[in-house]
Amino acid sequence: MKNWAANLTYSSARIERPRTLAELAGIVAGEPRVRALGSRHSFCDVADTKGVHVQLDLLDDGRPALEVDPATGVASVRAGLRYGEVAADLHARGRALTAMASLPHISVAGAVATGTHGSGDGTRSLAGDVVGLELMTASGAVLTLRRGDADFPGSVVALGALGVVTRVELATVPAFDVRQDVFTGLPWDALFDNLDAVLGSAYSVSIFTSWFEPDVRLVWCKSRVDDGAGAAPALPVELGAAPATRPMHPLPDVDAAACTEQGGVPGPWFERLPHFRLDFTPSLGEELQSEYLLPRAAGADAVRALRALGDRLGPLLLTSEIRTVAGDDLWLSTAPGDSLAFHFTWRQDWPAVRAVLPELEAALLPLGARPHWGKLFTVPVADLPGLYPRFGDFAELAARLDPTGKFRGGYVEALLAP
């Protein structure tokens, strides 16, 4: 069995798709090694195991797939659902999530466990909106954790190392509309001098480039539309960019039919915040991905450093994206404070990508970069704990909840090795 991009073959002996909590408990308690597997959008072996994989897309825990507390707006969802499914159901109830990832196809539990994020100065990662979760531990018992519990900050972005998450509770807000406006040809000097302003010019902003082009290819602005009113951000045009004259795809010369609607047409939040439509196959599939998150204060230095590497990066890139993420308090979060995310979508040539990643990391790690847990990187696993001040607390929590290492596998096993 392979991951979505087909660059990784999993090591598991088999995959199980339990339909009830009792079935899941029998697998978890009865197998020496178990790992939960989501929508398989990780590009590395963070979710791998030599034991049994469990996939929760068929799991019925005896409760509605999605419930919303009318008093608090908190949504309780089955962990195996995809974000696009959850979002459509929430919108029908008049509620919204504050952020969506580029792809609505990813599972809730998998995205949360790896710190996957959307975009926006005021929006945290998807894990930042988690206020509670239910976790099946090594004995097959279900443990409930909620914000305020001592172990909660270590249990959300947890890489699947604590158990199998069966249900997630998400904070929601009233539903809102969004418009997307795309701009082309922003001069590099304008970005160097106005990076924070450009990234803050709309509710959610993505900047797309291959780093060696003569200008910045796309500035993709998603603006909240309240009471039916809202205009395109003026700043990109003031800085020299031009409004796109047709729908654009993040990858050059690729048809934009799979992308969510652009051109300033207002629509529901869940149909605009992701880059891609739920009913289309996302992106190309034949690609590799890396991502690094840095403190906002390092943004200008990072952009200049990557621009200087453009001749090395550009020939291997399909596209690269810059986004912002608000900070949270989760122990293994890649955005512990307000952060910039530098995302790289590579051609599927791992030897060439592996050769250039050390140069990329040499430029970004001194600036405080943390690699995305589910992407490709060459930072030695032994060096990762040093990037997280609370890693020792996380390791202690993992040892306490899973003393035999049942839920360890892939590089997570090396990460938590004594």
C-alpha positions in Angstrom: 0.0 0.0 0.0 1.3 3.4 -0.9 0.6 7.0 0.2 -1.3 9.4 -2.0 1.7 10.7 -3.9 3.0 7.1 -4.4 6.5 8.0 -3.2 6.2 5.8 -0.1 5.3 2.1 0.4 4.0 1.5 3.9 5.6 -1.3 5.9 2.4 -2.6 7.6 1.4 -6.2 7.4 -2.3 -5.3 6.7 -4.8 -2.6 7.0 -8.0 -2.9 9.1 -11.1 -0.7 8.8 -13.1 -1.3 12.0 -16.8 -0.4 12.0 -17.3 -0.2 15.8 -15.4 0.9 18.8 -15.4 -2.7 20.0 -13.8 -3.8 16.8 -11.2 -1.1 17.1 -10.5 -2.0 20.7 -10.0 -5.6 19.8 -7.4 -4.7 17.2 -5.6 -2.1 19.4 -5.5 -4.3 22.5 -4.6 -7.5 20.6 -1.8 -6.3 18.3 1.7 -5.5 19.4 2.1 -2.6 16.9 -0.8 -0.4 15.6 -0.9 3.0 13.8 -3.8 5.0 12.7 -3.8 5.9 9.0 -5.7 8.9 7.7 -6.1 10.0 4.1 -2.4 9.2 3.3 -1.4 12.7 2.4 1.8 12.6 4.4 4.9 12.4 2.2 7.2 10.8 4.8 6.8 7.7 7.1 5.4 9.6 10.0 2.3 7.3 10.0 4.1 4.1 9.2 4.2 0.8 11.2 5.5 -2.7 10.8 2.4 -3.9 12.5 -1.3 -3.1 11.6 -2.7 0.0 10.2 -6.2 1.0 11.2 -8.3 3.4 9.0 -11.3 5.0 10.6 -13.4 6.0 7.6 -16.0 3.4 8.3 -16.0 3.7 12.1 -19.4 4.3 13.7 -18.9 5.1 17.4 -22.7 5.0 18.1 -23.0 8.8 17.9 -23.9 11.1 15.0 -20.9 11.7 12.7 -21.0 15.4 13.6 -22.7 17.1 16.6 -22.8 20.8 17.5 -23.3 22.0 21.0 -25.8 24.9 20.6 -24.6 26.6 23.7 -20.9 26.7 22.9 -20.7 26.1 19.1 -18.2 23.3 19.7 -18.5 20.6 17.0 -17.7 17.0 17.9 -16.8 15.0 14.8 -15.7 11.5 14.0 -11.9 11.5 13.5 -12.0 9.7 10.2 -14.1 12.3 8.4 -12.5 14.6 5.8 -12.4 18.3 6.5 -14.5 19.0 3.4 -17.3 16.8 4.7 -17.2 18.3 8.1 -17.2 21.8 6.7 -20.2 21.4 4.4 -22.2 19.9 7.4 -21.1 22.8 9.7 -22.1 25.4 7.1 -25.5 23.8 6.7 -25.9 24.4 10.5 -24.8 28.0 10.3 -21.3 27.4 11.7 -17.7 27.6 10.3 -14.1 26.8 11.0 -11.7 29.7 11.1 -9.4 28.0 8.6 -9.1 25.3 6.1 -6.0 23.7 4.6 -5.3 23.9 0.9 -6.9 20.5 0.4 -10.3 19.7 1.9 -9.7 16.0 1.2 -7.5 15.4 4.3 -8.9 13.6 7.4 -9.5 15.5 10.6 -7.4 13.4 12.9 -4.5 13.1 10.5 -4.3 16.8 9.8 -4.5 17.7 13.4 -1.9 15.1 14.5 0.7 16.6 12.1 0.0 20.3 12.7 -1.4 20.9 9.2 -2.6 24.4 8.8 -4.5 26.9 6.6 -3.5 30.5 6.2 -4.0 33.9 7.8 -2.5 36.3 10.2 -5.3 35.6 12.7 -5.9 31.9 12.1 -4.1 29.1 13.9 -3.3 25.7 12.5 -6.2 23.2 12.3 -4.9 21.8 15.6 -5.2 25.2 17.2 -9.0 25.0 16.9 -9.2 21.6 18.8 -10.7 21.9 22.2 -11.1 18.2 23.0 -10.5 14.7 21.7 -11.2 11.1 22.5 -8.2 8.7 22.2 -8.1 4.9 22.3 -5.0 4.0 24.3 -3.0 0.8 24.3 -5.4 -1.2 26.4 -8.3 -0.4 24.2 -9.9 2.0 26.7 -11.0 5.5 25.5 -9.4 8.5 27.2 -11.1 11.9 26.9 -8.9 15.0 27.0 -10.1 18.6 26.9 -8.5 22.1 26.9 -7.5 22.8 30.5 -6.4 19.3 31.2 -2.6 19.1 32.0 -1.9 16.7 29.2 -4.1 18.4 26.6 -1.4 20.6 24.9 0.8 17.5 24.3 -2.1 15.3 23.0 -3.2 17.2 19.9 -0.2 17.5 17.6 0.9 14.0 18.8 2.0 12.2 15.6 -0.2 9.3 16.4 2.2 8.3 19.2 -0.4 8.3 22.1 -3.1 6.1 20.6 -5.9 6.1 18.0 -7.9 9.3 18.0 -11.6 8.4 17.5 -13.3 11.8 17.9 -12.2 15.4 17.8 -14.0 18.5 19.2 -13.5 21.7 17.2 -14.3 25.3 18.1 -16.5 27.0 15.5 -17.7 30.5 14.6 -20.8 31.8 12.8 -20.6 31.0 9.1 -19.3 33.7 6.8 -18.6 34.3 3.1 -15.3 34.8 1.3 -14.2 36.1 -2.0 -11.0 35.2 -3.8 -8.9 37.6 -5.9 -5.7 36.6 -7.6 -2.9 39.0 -8.7 0.0 38.4 -10.9 3.5 39.8 -11.4 4.3 41.4 -8.1 7.9 42.8 -8.2 10.4 41.1 -5.9 11.5 44.4 -4.4 7.9 45.2 -3.5 7.6 41.9 -1.7 11.0 42.3 0.1 9.9 45.7 1.4 6.3 44.9 2.2 6.1 41.2 3.1 4.0 41.6 6.2 1.7 44.1 4.6 1.1 41.8 1.6 0.5 38.8 3.8 -1.9 40.8 5.9 -3.9 42.3 3.0 -6.7 39.8 3.3 -8.2 37.3 5.7 -6.0 34.6 4.1 -3.1 35.2 1.6 -0.9 32.8 -0.3 2.1 33.9 -2.4 3.2 31.5 -5.1 6.6 31.5 -6.8 9.3 29.2 -8.0 11.9 31.6 -6.6 13.9 32.0 -9.8 11.2 33.8 -11.8 11.7 37.5 -12.6 8.7 38.5 -10.4 6.4 36.8 -7.9 3.9 34.8 -10.0 0.7 34.9 -7.9 -0.7 36.6 -4.8 -3.8 34.8 -3.9 -6.1 36.8 -1.5 -9.1 35.4 0.3 -11.2 38.2 1.9 -14.1 37.9 4.3 -17.3 39.3 2.9 -19.7 40.5 5.6 -23.3 41.5 4.8 -22.7 41.0 1.1 -20.1 43.7 0.9 -16.4 43.4 0.2 -13.8 44.6 -2.3 -10.6 43.2 -3.6 -7.5 44.1 -1.6 -5.9 47.3 -3.1 -2.4 46.7 -1.9 -1.1 44.2 -4.5 -2.1 46.6 -7.3 -0.6 49.5 -5.5 2.7 47.6 -5.3 2.8 46.8 -9.0 0.8 43.5 -9.4 -2.0 43.1 -11.9 -5.4 41.4 -11.3 -5.6 38.0 -13.0 -7.7 38.0 -16.1 -8.6 34.3 -15.8 -8.8 31.6 -13.1 -5.3 30.6 -12.0 -3.9 27.3 -10.7 -1.0 27.4 -8.1 1.0 25.4 -10.6 2.0 27.1 -13.8 0.2 26.1 -17.0 -2.2 23.8 -15.2 -6.0 24.1 -15.8 -7.8 25.8 -12.9 -10.9 23.6 -13.0 -10.0 21.9 -9.8 -9.5 25.2 -7.9 -12.1 26.9 -5.8 -13.9 29.8 -7.5 -11.9 33.0 -8.0 -12.6 36.4 -9.7 -14.0 38.0 -6.6 -17.3 36.0 -6.6 -18.4 35.7 -2.9 -19.2 32.2 -1.6 -19.3 30.1 1.5 -16.1 30.0 3.5 -15.6 26.2 2.9 -15.8 26.7 -0.8 -13.2 29.5 -0.9 -10.6 29.0 1.9 -9.2 25.7 0.4 -7.3 26.1 -2.8 -9.0 23.0 -4.3 -12.6 21.7 -4.6 -13.6 18.6 -2.7 -15.1 16.9 -5.7 -11.8 17.1 -7.8 -8.6 15.1 -7.4 -6.3 17.5 -5.5 -3.3 19.0 -7.2 -1.3 16.6 -9.5 -0.5 13.6 -7.2 2.8 13.0 -8.9 4.7 15.4 -6.6 6.7 15.6 -3.4 6.3 18.2 -0.7 8.4 19.9 2.0 7.5 22.7 4.4 9.2 24.8 7.0 7.6 27.2 9.5 9.6 30.2 10.8 8.9 33.0 13.3 7.4 36.0 11.6 10.3 38.2 12.5 12.5 36.1 10.3 10.3 36.4 7.2 12.2 39.0 5.2 15.5 37.3 5.8 14.0 33.9 4.7 12.5 35.3 1.5 15.8 36.9 0.5 17.7 33.7 1.3 15.4 31.6 -0.8 15.4 34.0 -3.6 19.2 33.7 -3.6 18.8 29.9 -4.0 16.3 30.3 -6.8 18.6 28.8 -9.5 19.0 25.7 -7.3 15.3 25.4 -6.3 13.5 26.5 -9.4 14.3 23.6 -11.7 13.0 21.1 -9.2 9.8 23.0 -8.1 6.3 22.8 -9.4 5.5 25.7 -7.1 6.3 27.2 -3.7 3.9 28.9 -1.4 4.3 31.4 1.5 1.5 31.6 4.1 1.1 32.9 7.6 -0.2 31.0 10.7 -1.1 32.4 14.1 0.7 30.8 17.1 -0.8 28.3 19.6 0.3 26.6 22.8 0.6 22.9 21.6 3.9 21.2 22.6 4.7 19.9 19.2 3.2 22.7 17.1 5.3 23.9 14.3 3.8 27.4 14.9 4.4 28.1 18.6 4.2 31.8 17.8 3.0 33.8 14.8 4.7 32.1 11.9 5.5 32.1 8.2 5.1 28.8 6.4 7.3 28.1 3.3 5.9 25.3 1.3 7.6 23.5 -1.5 5.8 21.3 -4.1 8.6 19.4 -5.9 8.8 17.4 -9.0 8.8 13.7 -8.1 12.5 13.3 -8.3 13.5 12.3 -4.8 17.3 11.9 -5.4 17.5 15.5 -6.8 15.2 16.9 -4.1 17.1 15.1 -1.3 20.3 16.7 -2.7 19.0 20.2 -2.5 17.1 20.0 0.8 20.3 20.4 2.9 21.0 23.7 1.2 17.5 24.9 1.8 17.6 23.8 5.5 21.0 25.5 5.9 19.3 28.7 4.9 16.2 28.3 7.1 17.1 26.4 10.2 19.4 29.2 11.6 16.3 31.5 11.3 14.3 29.2 13.6 12.6 26.9 11.1 10.7 23.8 12.1 9.9 21.2 9.4 6.3 20.1 8.9 5.9 16.7 10.6 4.2 15.1 7.5 6.5 16.5 4.8 9.9 15.6 3.5 13.1 16.9 5.1 16.6 15.9 5.8 17.0 17.3 9.3 18.3 14.4 11.4 15.6 12.9 13.5 17.9 13.2 16.5 18.0 17.0 16.1 14.2 17.5 16.1 13.6 17.3 19.9 16.0 20.3 20.3 13.6 22.4 18.3 10.8 21.9 20.8 11.2 23.1 24.4 8.4 20.8 25.6 9.6 17.7 23.8 10.7 16.1 27.0 7.2 16.5 28.4 5.8 14.9 25.3 8.1 12.0 25.5 7.1 11.4 29.1 3.4 11.5 28.1 4.0 9.0 25.3 5.8 6.7 27.7 3.1 6.9 30.3 0.2 6.3 27.8 2.0 3.8 25.7 4.7 2.1 27.8 5.3 -0.7 25.3 5.6 1.5 22.2 2.6 0.0 20.5 1.9 3.2 18.6 5.4 3.9 17.5 6.6 3.4 13.9 8.3 5.1 11.0 10.5 8.0 12.2 8.3 8.5 15.3 9.9 5.3 16.7 13.4 6.9 16.3 12.1 10.2 17.6 11.0 8.6 20.8 13.8 6.0 21.2 15.3 6.0 24.7 
